[in-house]
Amino acid sequence: MKPTYEVLALRYARTAPDRPRHENFMPGMDLHDGPMPLDYYVWVIRGHGRVVVVDTGFGEEAARERGRELIHRPVALLERAGVDSTTVRDVILTHLHYDHAGSLADFPVATFHLQDEEMRYATGRPMCHACLRAPFNVRDVLDAVGLVHAGRVRFHDGDSELFPGISLHRVGGHTGGLQVVRVATERGPLVLASDAFHFNENRIRRAPFPLVHHVGEMLDGYIRCEDLAGGDESLLIAGHDPQVRERWPALIPGMPDIVRLDLAPI
């Protein structure tokens, strides 16, 4: 029997509250008016003597450059959850966009887990195109390359069991090597989808987020995530949806930016 884990979502930043809905769907996929802001998360998987951080977020400089509101430094929010970034041994990078792979130096002893295809994508021919390289911070990519040369990146090719009850699955779509994380919990196999779908509505309506490398892979990724979660909608965790913070119970009373995903939604 595989172990089960506690899983946390930590909201560290957000866009302006008046971000319009049409920016979250491919052209023609949404004709509604009104605001639809994004939240930015990192995630924690812990239990059985392990602490695994999923993605590392961004800091103050990137927030200024991108016009985002940094509510908490990711490492400070991790500390509130009882996680010391300087001792974390394993960090999963779902992909290398600026909001998922900044602040790598805050994890000085970690091994970083990344898909082969994501490094090829972030350093290869696709980056000749401005619209594909725009979500990357070249400093972060260079830091990731430096970690490869320091022997601190473990590459994965497709599906891989990282630890008992924690597995990685390449779905692509949003980037060349986007991976999602499947975690065994008491209530079933939880899927941290990251940017496989930014909002649950993207997946439900099969209406892709417009920042996409391969639309077909993104659509297939919706199905793959649903299969990995055993068809249970409450086990599918979108990458930027404010509903995540609203639907799941807080880890700390009065602290709504850290929620427990392994528990049933409210």
MINU-794494 format. One record per residue (C-alpha): residue in three letters; x, y, z. Coordinates in steps of 0.02 Angstrom, whole numbers, plus 32768, in hexadecimal, padded with zeros to 4 digits. Layout:
N
alaXYZ
...
END
This chain:
266
met800080008000
lys804880A97FCC
pro805D8133804C
thr7FEA81CA8047
tyr801D827F805B
glu7FE583298095
val7FDF83A58003
leu7FDE84628014
ala7FBD84EF7F99
leu801185937FC7
arg7FD286317F70
tyr806386AD7F68
ala8030872B7EE2
arg7FA387667E73
thr7F7B87CD7DDA
ala7F14886C7DE0
pro7E6188437E14
asp7E1A888F7D74
arg7E77881B7CFD
pro7DF487FA7C75
arg7DAF874C7C53
his7DDB874E7B9B
glu7E95874A7BC5
asn7E7F869B7C0F
phe7E3786447B75
met7E6D86327AC1
pro7E1E86B37A4C
gly7D68868B7A2C
met7D5E86107ABE
asp7D0D868C7B37
leu7C9587197B10
his7C6C874C7BC3
asp7CA087ED7C15
gly7CDD88037CC6
pro7D7A87E97D2F
met7DD787437D40
pro7E7B875B7D9F
leu7F0386D97DB6
asp7F4F869E7E59
tyr8001865A7E61
tyr802985C07EC8
val80B3854E7F00
trp808984A57F4A
val80CC84347FD4
ile80C083777FE4
arg80F28330808C
gly80E7829480F3
his814881F78120
gly81E5825C8141
arg81E182B48098
val81C483698067
val81B6838B7FAD
val819A843C7F6B
val814684507EC2
asp817F84EE7E67
thr81DA85817EB4
gly8177861B7E7F
phe81C386C77E5F
gly820887567EC7
glu81FC88137ED1
glu825E883B7E33
ala81F387CC7DC4
ala815588107E16
arg818988C17DE7
glu81BA888F7D37
arg811888307D18
gly80A088A27D74
arg806C881F7DF2
glu804388377EA9
leu80B987D27F16
ile805387AD7FB3
his80D987418006
arg8189870E7FD8
pro817486557FB0
val81FA8620802E
ala81A6868880B6
leu80FF86358092
leu8152858B8095
glu819885B78140
arg80E885DF817D
ala80B9852F8147
gly814B84E681AA
val81BF84CB8115
asp8272850C8118
ser82A885248063
thr836085128092
thr8344845D80C6
val82CE8423803B
arg831D83917FDE
asp82A783807F49
val825584067EDF
ile81E783DA7E4A
leu81E6845D7DC1
thr814884457D5A
his819584B77CD5
leu820F85487CC9
his819E85E07CB3
tyr81CB86747D22
asp813C86587D9D
his816A85A27DBC
ala8228859F7DB9
gly826786407E08
ser82C7864C7EAB
leu832185A67E8F
ala83B085E07EFE
asp833A85DE7F94
phe8348851F7F90
pro840485067FA6
val8407844B7FC6
ala837784137F58
thr837883A07EC3
phe830683E87E3C
his829783727DD8
leu827483A77D24
gln823D83577C82
asp82C383407BFC
glu825083937B7F
glu8239842F7BE9
met82F384567BEA
arg82FC84377B2F
tyr826684AA7B16
ala82A685377B86
thr8354853A7B38
gly833185077A85
arg82DF853A79E2
pro8234856D7A2C
met828A85FC7A88
cys82AD865079E1
his81F5868579E4
ala81CC871B7A53
cys811D86DF7A82
leu816186387AC2
arg81F5867F7B21
ala8193870E7B71
pro815B86AA7C0C
phe820F86757C30
asn828A86DB7C96
val833286BB7C44
arg838986CE7CED
asp8320863E7D33
val834885D07C9C
leu840285F57CB0
asp83F585CA7D69
ala83A485257D3A
val843084FF7CBE
gly84AD85277D47
leu845784A97DB8
val846884257D31
his852484447D2D
ala8528843C7DEB
gly84DB838E7DE7
arg843B83C77E3B
val83B983A47DB4
arg836A82FA7D9D
phe831A82EA7CF3
his827E82847CCF
asp824082457C27
gly818382377C2B
asp813281DC7CBC
ser819D81BB7D55
glu817F81847E08
leu81E281FD7E73
phe81B781AB7F19
pro8132812D7F4A
gly808D81887F32
ile80DB821D7ED7
ser80EB82167E19
leu8113828D7D89
his80B9828F7CE3
arg80E982F57C4A
val805283417BF4
gly80A283CF7B91
gly802B84497B3F
his804C84E87BA1
thr810884CD7B8A
gly816984447B35
gly818C83E47BD4
leu810584157C50
gln80ED838D7CD3
val806283717D50
val8074831D7DF9
arg800682907E39
val800482777EF6
ala7FB381ED7F5C
thr7F4382397FE3
glu7EC581F1805C
arg7E3982267FE8
gly7E8681E97F46
pro7F0882127EC1
leu7F1A82CF7EC1
val7F5C83237E23
leu7FBC83C67E31
ala7F9C83FC7D7F
ser8003849C7D83
asp7FE984F07CDA
ala7F9E845A7C83
phe7F0684C57CA7
his7F10856F7CF9
phe7E59856F7D2C
asn7DE584DE7D46
glu7D7585317CC5
asn7DFB851D7C3F
arg7DF284617C56
ile7D36844F7C6E
arg7D0D84B57BD2
arg7DA284737B6F
ala7DCC852B7B54
pro7E8B853B7B5A
phe7EEC85C57BAE
pro7F38862E7B21
leu7FEE861B7B57
val800D85717B07
his809585187AA6
his802A84897A62
val7F6C84967A69
gly7F4F83DE7A45
glu7FC183A87AD3
met7F6A84227B48
leu7EBF83D97B1E
asp7F0183277B31
gly7F4E835E7BD6
tyr7EA283867C1B
ile7E6E82D27BFB
arg7F10828D7C41
cys7EFC82EF7CE3
glu7E4982B37CF4
asp7E8181FF7CDE
leu7F0E82137D5C
ala7E9082527DDD
gly7E1C81C07DBE
gly7D9582337D7C
asp7D7C828D7E22
glu7D6D83477E00
ser7D9C83747EB3
leu7E4683227E9B
leu7E7683937E09
ile7ED384307E40
ala7EE284BD7DC1
gly7F8185237DBB
his7F4185D67DCF
asp7E8B85CC7E03
pro7E5686397E98
gln7DD185B57EBD
val7E5B85437F00
arg7E7685B97F91
glu7DBA85CF7FA8
arg7D8785177F9F
trp7E0484C08010
pro7E1A84D480CD
ala7EA585418112
leu7F3B84EF8163
ile7F46857A81E4
pro7EA785CE8225
gly7E9D868081E6
met7F2486608161
pro7EC3864680BD
asp7F5C8641804C
ile7F8F85908082
val7F0D85088067
arg7F0B844A8079
leu7EE283F27FD8
asp7EE883448022
leu7E4A836B8083
ala7D9E83728035
pro7D6D841A7FE8
ile7CFA8488804D
END
